[in-house]
Amino acid sequence: MKSVHEIALFTSNVQAMIGFYRKLLEAEPVAKSEGMAIFMAGTTKVMIHKSYEPKPGELPSESHLAFSVKNVDEACNDLQAQGLRVEIAPNNYYWGRSAYLRDPDGHLIELSQS
């Protein structure tokens, strides 16, 4: 079973987004820096990131949903066997192991190993 782990929102105006989500969620960020803030909506992280122009090899600066999976490699193999295409293969990042694919409308989807 996959669950929504986080919602990542990229923006050119981090402070305005912080103000909006502070009011919407009636909560303060659990973490905050100049270019980022994290709110909790139940057990789901709402992450606000400053947009950037990705350099070659960097992840795209795109808003996305992240689903938690027990094993990202197995999840990718299962999805590929069902005909889905993994855009960015499983890799280790500073936050853990993740992979990325797109839904039919082109939205970026992260699979994050829990």
VMD Tcl script that builds the backbone (N, CA, C; Angstrom):
set m [mol new atoms 342]
animate dup $m
set s [atomselect $m all]
$s set {name element resname resid chain x y z} {
  {N N MET 1 A 0.835 -1.189 0.000}
  {CA C MET 1 A 0.000 0.000 0.000}
  {C C MET 1 A 0.872 1.241 0.000}
  {N N LYS 2 A 0.622 2.129 -0.918}
  {CA C LYS 2 A 1.353 3.382 -0.990}
  {C C LYS 2 A 0.531 4.468 -0.300}
  {N N SER 3 A 1.213 5.318 0.433}
  {CA C SER 3 A 0.527 6.439 1.067}
  {C C SER 3 A 1.240 7.728 0.671}
  {N N VAL 4 A 0.493 8.837 0.653}
  {CA C VAL 4 A 1.101 10.124 0.330}
  {C C VAL 4 A 2.028 10.498 1.476}
  {N N HIS 5 A 3.285 10.620 1.153}
  {CA C HIS 5 A 4.323 10.940 2.131}
  {C C HIS 5 A 4.530 12.453 2.204}
  {N N GLU 6 A 4.554 13.090 1.012}
  {CA C GLU 6 A 4.752 14.530 0.990}
  {C C GLU 6 A 4.160 15.141 -0.274}
  {N N ILE 7 A 3.892 16.420 -0.170}
  {CA C ILE 7 A 3.499 17.248 -1.304}
  {C C ILE 7 A 4.573 18.325 -1.385}
  {N N ALA 8 A 5.311 18.350 -2.482}
  {CA C ALA 8 A 6.382 19.327 -2.657}
  {C C ALA 8 A 5.905 20.399 -3.631}
  {N N LEU 9 A 5.973 21.645 -3.194}
  {CA C LEU 9 A 5.514 22.774 -3.995}
  {C C LEU 9 A 6.692 23.710 -4.248}
  {N N PHE 10 A 7.025 23.911 -5.506}
  {CA C PHE 10 A 8.122 24.803 -5.871}
  {C C PHE 10 A 7.541 26.156 -6.262}
  {N N THR 11 A 8.191 27.228 -5.825}
  {CA C THR 11 A 7.656 28.577 -6.011}
  {C C THR 11 A 8.774 29.601 -6.111}
  {N N SER 12 A 8.461 30.735 -6.738}
  {CA C SER 12 A 9.401 31.857 -6.753}
  {C C SER 12 A 9.176 32.767 -5.540}
  {N N ASN 13 A 8.059 32.560 -4.805}
  {CA C ASN 13 A 7.743 33.398 -3.658}
  {C C ASN 13 A 7.493 32.540 -2.415}
  {N N VAL 14 A 8.571 32.098 -1.806}
  {CA C VAL 14 A 8.488 31.215 -0.642}
  {C C VAL 14 A 7.716 31.875 0.505}
  {N N GLN 15 A 7.976 33.141 0.767}
  {CA C GLN 15 A 7.334 33.805 1.908}
  {C C GLN 15 A 5.817 33.885 1.745}
  {N N ALA 16 A 5.342 34.177 0.540}
  {CA C ALA 16 A 3.892 34.222 0.310}
  {C C ALA 16 A 3.281 32.842 0.509}
  {N N MET 17 A 3.967 31.807 0.038}
  {CA C MET 17 A 3.464 30.438 0.205}
  {C C MET 17 A 3.434 30.052 1.684}
  {N N ILE 18 A 4.457 30.443 2.430}
  {CA C ILE 18 A 4.469 30.159 3.871}
  {C C ILE 18 A 3.270 30.828 4.536}
  {N N GLY 19 A 3.022 32.082 4.199}
  {CA C GLY 19 A 1.875 32.790 4.773}
  {C C GLY 19 A 0.559 32.110 4.441}
  {N N PHE 20 A 0.396 31.680 3.198}
  {CA C PHE 20 A -0.823 31.004 2.779}
  {C C PHE 20 A -1.022 29.698 3.546}
  {N N TYR 21 A 0.009 28.832 3.583}
  {CA C TYR 21 A -0.146 27.531 4.237}
  {C C TYR 21 A -0.208 27.654 5.755}
  {N N ARG 22 A 0.377 28.691 6.324}
  {CA C ARG 22 A 0.238 28.942 7.762}
  {C C ARG 22 A -1.242 29.178 8.093}
  {N N LYS 23 A -1.913 29.984 7.264}
  {CA C LYS 23 A -3.335 30.264 7.482}
  {C C LYS 23 A -4.199 29.049 7.161}
  {N N LEU 24 A -3.924 28.417 6.012}
  {CA C LEU 24 A -4.732 27.271 5.596}
  {C C LEU 24 A -4.664 26.129 6.603}
  {N N LEU 25 A -3.469 25.788 7.041}
  {CA C LEU 25 A -3.279 24.651 7.947}
  {C C LEU 25 A -3.374 25.032 9.416}
  {N N GLU 26 A -3.478 26.341 9.678}
  {CA C GLU 26 A -3.527 26.850 11.052}
  {C C GLU 26 A -2.391 26.281 11.884}
  {N N ALA 27 A -1.191 26.379 11.297}
  {CA C ALA 27 A -0.010 25.817 11.958}
  {C C ALA 27 A 1.235 26.551 11.486}
  {N N GLU 28 A 2.252 26.483 12.311}
  {CA C GLU 28 A 3.559 27.019 11.948}
  {C C GLU 28 A 4.366 25.928 11.243}
  {N N PRO 29 A 5.329 26.314 10.416}
  {CA C PRO 29 A 6.191 25.301 9.797}
  {C C PRO 29 A 6.973 24.547 10.873}
  {N N VAL 30 A 7.197 23.259 10.639}
  {CA C VAL 30 A 8.014 22.471 11.566}
  {C C VAL 30 A 9.492 22.641 11.258}
  {N N ALA 31 A 9.796 23.151 10.055}
  {CA C ALA 31 A 11.167 23.483 9.665}
  {C C ALA 31 A 11.075 24.635 8.677}
  {N N LYS 32 A 12.102 25.509 8.706}
  {CA C LYS 32 A 12.042 26.686 7.843}
  {C C LYS 32 A 13.446 27.226 7.628}
  {N N SER 33 A 13.711 27.639 6.389}
  {CA C SER 33 A 14.928 28.372 6.054}
  {C C SER 33 A 14.543 29.412 5.016}
  {N N GLU 34 A 15.491 30.140 4.509}
  {CA C GLU 34 A 15.181 31.206 3.554}
  {C C GLU 34 A 14.484 30.671 2.295}
  {N N GLY 35 A 14.887 29.501 1.825}
  {CA C GLY 35 A 14.335 28.988 0.581}
  {C C GLY 35 A 13.450 27.769 0.726}
  {N N MET 36 A 12.984 27.482 1.952}
  {CA C MET 36 A 12.228 26.247 2.164}
  {C C MET 36 A 11.430 26.331 3.456}
  {N N ALA 37 A 10.312 25.628 3.482}
  {CA C ALA 37 A 9.534 25.460 4.715}
  {C C ALA 37 A 8.808 24.122 4.621}
  {N N ILE 38 A 8.612 23.502 5.778}
  {CA C ILE 38 A 7.885 22.237 5.850}
  {C C ILE 38 A 6.761 22.391 6.866}
  {N N PHE 39 A 5.565 22.088 6.414}
  {CA C PHE 39 A 4.390 22.027 7.279}
  {C C PHE 39 A 3.969 20.569 7.378}
  {N N MET 40 A 3.247 20.229 8.415}
  {CA C MET 40 A 2.652 18.899 8.535}
  {C C MET 40 A 1.142 19.027 8.400}
  {N N ALA 41 A 0.571 18.193 7.554}
  {CA C ALA 41 A -0.882 18.089 7.400}
  {C C ALA 41 A -1.211 16.646 7.772}
  {N N GLY 42 A -1.487 16.418 9.038}
  {CA C GLY 42 A -1.604 15.046 9.535}
  {C C GLY 42 A -0.219 14.421 9.495}
  {N N THR 43 A -0.082 13.313 8.780}
  {CA C THR 43 A 1.228 12.661 8.652}
  {C C THR 43 A 1.903 12.996 7.319}
  {N N THR 44 A 1.301 13.893 6.545}
  {CA C THR 44 A 1.855 14.263 5.242}
  {C C THR 44 A 2.614 15.582 5.344}
  {N N LYS 45 A 3.839 15.596 4.819}
  {CA C LYS 45 A 4.624 16.820 4.769}
  {C C LYS 45 A 4.156 17.661 3.592}
  {N N VAL 46 A 4.002 18.945 3.821}
  {CA C VAL 46 A 3.774 19.913 2.751}
  {C C VAL 46 A 5.058 20.744 2.706}
  {N N MET 47 A 5.850 20.488 1.669}
  {CA C MET 47 A 7.166 21.121 1.555}
  {C C MET 47 A 7.100 22.239 0.527}
  {N N ILE 48 A 7.577 23.398 0.910}
  {CA C ILE 48 A 7.642 24.547 0.019}
  {C C ILE 48 A 9.113 24.784 -0.285}
  {N N HIS 49 A 9.441 24.799 -1.567}
  {CA C HIS 49 A 10.827 24.980 -2.011}
  {C C HIS 49 A 10.931 26.175 -2.946}
  {N N LYS 50 A 12.025 26.884 -2.878}
  {CA C LYS 50 A 12.304 27.931 -3.850}
  {C C LYS 50 A 12.616 27.268 -5.189}
  {N N SER 51 A 11.987 27.761 -6.247}
  {CA C SER 51 A 12.253 27.249 -7.595}
  {C C SER 51 A 13.694 27.540 -7.989}
  {N N TYR 52 A 14.259 26.695 -8.812}
  {CA C TYR 52 A 15.629 26.879 -9.308}
  {C C TYR 52 A 15.706 26.315 -10.719}
  {N N GLU 53 A 16.706 26.729 -11.439}
  {CA C GLU 53 A 16.962 26.185 -12.768}
  {C C GLU 53 A 17.889 24.991 -12.575}
  {N N PRO 54 A 17.380 23.773 -12.797}
  {CA C PRO 54 A 18.218 22.600 -12.540}
  {C C PRO 54 A 19.407 22.518 -13.493}
  {N N LYS 55 A 20.540 22.155 -12.927}
  {CA C LYS 55 A 21.746 21.906 -13.711}
  {C C LYS 55 A 21.687 20.473 -14.222}
  {N N PRO 56 A 22.470 20.145 -15.233}
  {CA C PRO 56 A 22.473 18.755 -15.717}
  {C C PRO 56 A 22.716 17.772 -14.570}
  {N N GLY 57 A 21.865 16.755 -14.504}
  {CA C GLY 57 A 21.978 15.737 -13.459}
  {C C GLY 57 A 21.193 16.054 -12.198}
  {N N GLU 58 A 20.697 17.287 -12.055}
  {CA C GLU 58 A 19.889 17.636 -10.879}
  {C C GLU 58 A 18.435 17.255 -11.115}
  {N N LEU 59 A 17.721 17.050 -10.032}
  {CA C LEU 59 A 16.294 16.758 -10.133}
  {C C LEU 59 A 15.542 17.987 -10.621}
  {N N PRO 60 A 14.413 17.774 -11.300}
  {CA C PRO 60 A 13.643 18.926 -11.774}
  {C C PRO 60 A 13.069 19.746 -10.624}
  {N N SER 61 A 12.960 21.032 -10.856}
  {CA C SER 61 A 12.383 21.962 -9.890}
  {C C SER 61 A 10.883 22.038 -10.175}
  {N N GLU 62 A 10.168 20.958 -9.837}
  {CA C GLU 62 A 8.743 20.851 -10.149}
  {C C GLU 62 A 7.962 20.398 -8.930}
  {N N SER 63 A 6.797 20.960 -8.782}
  {CA C SER 63 A 5.895 20.486 -7.727}
  {C C SER 63 A 5.554 19.030 -8.008}
  {N N HIS 64 A 5.432 18.248 -6.932}
  {CA C HIS 64 A 5.132 16.828 -7.110}
  {C C HIS 64 A 4.547 16.214 -5.846}
  {N N LEU 65 A 3.965 15.035 -6.028}
  {CA C LEU 65 A 3.505 14.204 -4.915}
  {C C LEU 65 A 4.555 13.141 -4.666}
  {N N ALA 66 A 4.757 12.800 -3.411}
  {CA C ALA 66 A 5.665 11.709 -3.065}
  {C C ALA 66 A 4.883 10.638 -2.323}
  {N N PHE 67 A 4.985 9.424 -2.819}
  {CA C PHE 67 A 4.336 8.285 -2.186}
  {C C PHE 67 A 5.390 7.451 -1.480}
  {N N SER 68 A 5.078 7.025 -0.278}
  {CA C SER 68 A 5.975 6.199 0.516}
  {C C SER 68 A 5.816 4.734 0.111}
  {N N VAL 69 A 6.935 4.071 -0.129}
  {CA C VAL 69 A 6.945 2.639 -0.442}
  {C C VAL 69 A 8.007 1.961 0.422}
  {N N LYS 70 A 7.816 0.678 0.677}
  {CA C LYS 70 A 8.787 -0.046 1.514}
  {C C LYS 70 A 10.118 -0.226 0.803}
  {N N ASN 71 A 10.063 -0.516 -0.510}
  {CA C ASN 71 A 11.278 -0.751 -1.283}
  {C C ASN 71 A 11.103 -0.097 -2.643}
  {N N VAL 72 A 11.805 1.005 -2.874}
  {CA C VAL 72 A 11.615 1.765 -4.105}
  {C C VAL 72 A 12.036 0.974 -5.338}
  {N N ASP 73 A 13.063 0.152 -5.224}
  {CA C ASP 73 A 13.500 -0.646 -6.375}
  {C C ASP 73 A 12.432 -1.663 -6.774}
  {N N GLU 74 A 11.881 -2.355 -5.801}
  {CA C GLU 74 A 10.808 -3.322 -6.080}
  {C C GLU 74 A 9.574 -2.623 -6.635}
  {N N ALA 75 A 9.217 -1.475 -6.068}
  {CA C ALA 75 A 8.050 -0.733 -6.545}
  {C C ALA 75 A 8.238 -0.323 -7.998}
  {N N CYS 76 A 9.434 0.137 -8.351}
  {CA C CYS 76 A 9.706 0.525 -9.740}
  {C C CYS 76 A 9.632 -0.679 -10.670}
  {N N ASN 77 A 10.192 -1.796 -10.248}
  {CA C ASN 77 A 10.121 -3.016 -11.070}
  {C C ASN 77 A 8.673 -3.429 -11.292}
  {N N ASP 78 A 7.865 -3.390 -10.237}
  {CA C ASP 78 A 6.447 -3.757 -10.347}
  {C C ASP 78 A 5.706 -2.817 -11.294}
  {N N LEU 79 A 5.955 -1.510 -11.170}
  {CA C LEU 79 A 5.274 -0.536 -12.023}
  {C C LEU 79 A 5.700 -0.675 -13.484}
  {N N GLN 80 A 6.986 -0.925 -13.700}
  {CA C GLN 80 A 7.461 -1.124 -15.072}
  {C C GLN 80 A 6.870 -2.392 -15.677}
  {N N ALA 81 A 6.695 -3.425 -14.880}
  {CA C ALA 81 A 6.073 -4.661 -15.361}
  {C C ALA 81 A 4.619 -4.422 -15.758}
  {N N GLN 82 A 4.008 -3.388 -15.173}
  {CA C GLN 82 A 2.628 -3.031 -15.510}
  {C C GLN 82 A 2.562 -2.031 -16.665}
  {N N GLY 83 A 3.712 -1.686 -17.240}
  {CA C GLY 83 A 3.743 -0.803 -18.395}
  {C C GLY 83 A 4.010 0.657 -18.098}
  {N N LEU 84 A 4.268 1.019 -16.842}
  {CA C LEU 84 A 4.586 2.405 -16.517}
  {C C LEU 84 A 6.079 2.643 -16.705}
  {N N ARG 85 A 6.432 3.881 -17.041}
  {CA C ARG 85 A 7.829 4.223 -17.294}
  {C C ARG 85 A 8.389 5.051 -16.147}
  {N N VAL 86 A 9.470 4.579 -15.574}
  {CA C VAL 86 A 10.176 5.317 -14.529}
  {C C VAL 86 A 11.094 6.309 -15.244}
  {N N GLU 87 A 10.922 7.590 -14.942}
  {CA C GLU 87 A 11.697 8.643 -15.612}
  {C C GLU 87 A 13.079 8.812 -15.003}
  {N N ILE 88 A 13.151 8.770 -13.676}
  {CA C ILE 88 A 14.430 8.879 -12.966}
  {C C ILE 88 A 14.545 7.651 -12.079}
  {N N ALA 89 A 15.489 6.794 -12.405}
  {CA C ALA 89 A 15.662 5.511 -11.716}
  {C C ALA 89 A 15.956 5.715 -10.226}
  {N N PRO 90 A 15.718 4.677 -9.423}
  {CA C PRO 90 A 16.020 4.772 -7.993}
  {C C PRO 90 A 17.453 5.237 -7.749}
  {N N ASN 91 A 17.573 6.140 -6.793}
  {CA C ASN 91 A 18.868 6.703 -6.458}
  {C C ASN 91 A 18.857 7.106 -4.986}
  {N N ASN 92 A 20.037 7.174 -4.390}
  {CA C ASN 92 A 20.165 7.624 -3.007}
  {C C ASN 92 A 20.393 9.129 -2.988}
  {N N TYR 93 A 19.567 9.838 -2.222}
  {CA C TYR 93 A 19.677 11.277 -2.050}
  {C C TYR 93 A 19.886 11.554 -0.567}
  {N N TYR 94 A 20.113 12.825 -0.202}
  {CA C TYR 94 A 20.354 13.137 1.209}
  {C C TYR 94 A 19.137 12.824 2.072}
  {N N TRP 95 A 17.925 12.776 1.495}
  {CA C TRP 95 A 16.718 12.468 2.268}
  {C C TRP 95 A 16.378 10.982 2.238}
  {N N GLY 96 A 17.060 10.194 1.419}
  {CA C GLY 96 A 16.782 8.766 1.322}
  {C C GLY 96 A 16.771 8.305 -0.125}
  {N N ARG 97 A 16.212 7.151 -0.356}
  {CA C ARG 97 A 16.180 6.559 -1.696}
  {C C ARG 97 A 14.853 6.899 -2.371}
  {N N SER 98 A 14.927 7.429 -3.591}
  {CA C SER 98 A 13.734 7.845 -4.323}
  {C C SER 98 A 13.883 7.545 -5.806}
  {N N ALA 99 A 12.738 7.489 -6.482}
  {CA C ALA 99 A 12.659 7.379 -7.934}
  {C C ALA 99 A 11.507 8.264 -8.387}
  {N N TYR 100 A 11.464 8.580 -9.682}
  {CA C TYR 100 A 10.452 9.508 -10.189}
  {C C TYR 100 A 9.839 8.989 -11.482}
  {N N LEU 101 A 8.544 9.218 -11.627}
  {CA C LEU 101 A 7.824 8.919 -12.850}
  {C C LEU 101 A 6.794 10.009 -13.060}
  {N N ARG 102 A 6.064 9.931 -14.157}
  {CA C ARG 102 A 5.034 10.933 -14.455}
  {C C ARG 102 A 3.694 10.249 -14.657}
  {N N ASP 103 A 2.632 10.953 -14.219}
  {CA C ASP 103 A 1.288 10.443 -14.470}
  {C C ASP 103 A 0.887 10.810 -15.908}
  {N N PRO 104 A -0.270 10.361 -16.373}
  {CA C PRO 104 A -0.649 10.636 -17.768}
  {C C PRO 104 A -0.725 12.118 -18.138}
  {N N ASP 105 A -0.936 13.005 -17.173}
  {CA C ASP 105 A -0.963 14.434 -17.459}
  {C C ASP 105 A 0.410 15.087 -17.332}
  {N N GLY 106 A 1.432 14.303 -17.029}
  {CA C GLY 106 A 2.791 14.829 -16.938}
  {C C GLY 106 A 3.210 15.315 -15.578}
  {N N HIS 107 A 2.364 15.102 -14.547}
  {CA C HIS 107 A 2.743 15.502 -13.190}
  {C C HIS 107 A 3.851 14.588 -12.674}
  {N N LEU 108 A 4.830 15.188 -12.029}
  {CA C LEU 108 A 5.927 14.426 -11.464}
  {C C LEU 108 A 5.476 13.706 -10.193}
  {N N ILE 109 A 5.817 12.433 -10.100}
  {CA C ILE 109 A 5.465 11.583 -8.957}
  {C C ILE 109 A 6.757 10.990 -8.403}
  {N N GLU 110 A 6.961 11.130 -7.112}
  {CA C GLU 110 A 8.133 10.558 -6.445}
  {C C GLU 110 A 7.712 9.308 -5.685}
  {N N LEU 111 A 8.540 8.291 -5.764}
  {CA C LEU 111 A 8.403 7.118 -4.887}
  {C C LEU 111 A 9.557 7.222 -3.901}
  {N N SER 112 A 9.225 7.296 -2.627}
  {CA C SER 112 A 10.207 7.514 -1.578}
  {C C SER 112 A 10.229 6.294 -0.656}
  {N N GLN 113 A 11.398 5.724 -0.478}
  {CA C GLN 113 A 11.520 4.530 0.363}
  {C C GLN 113 A 11.339 4.901 1.825}
  {N N SER 114 A 10.431 4.177 2.502}
  {CA C SER 114 A 10.154 4.468 3.917}
  {C C SER 114 A 10.920 3.535 4.826}
}
mol reanalyze $m
mol bondsrecalc $m
mol representation Tube
mol addrep $m
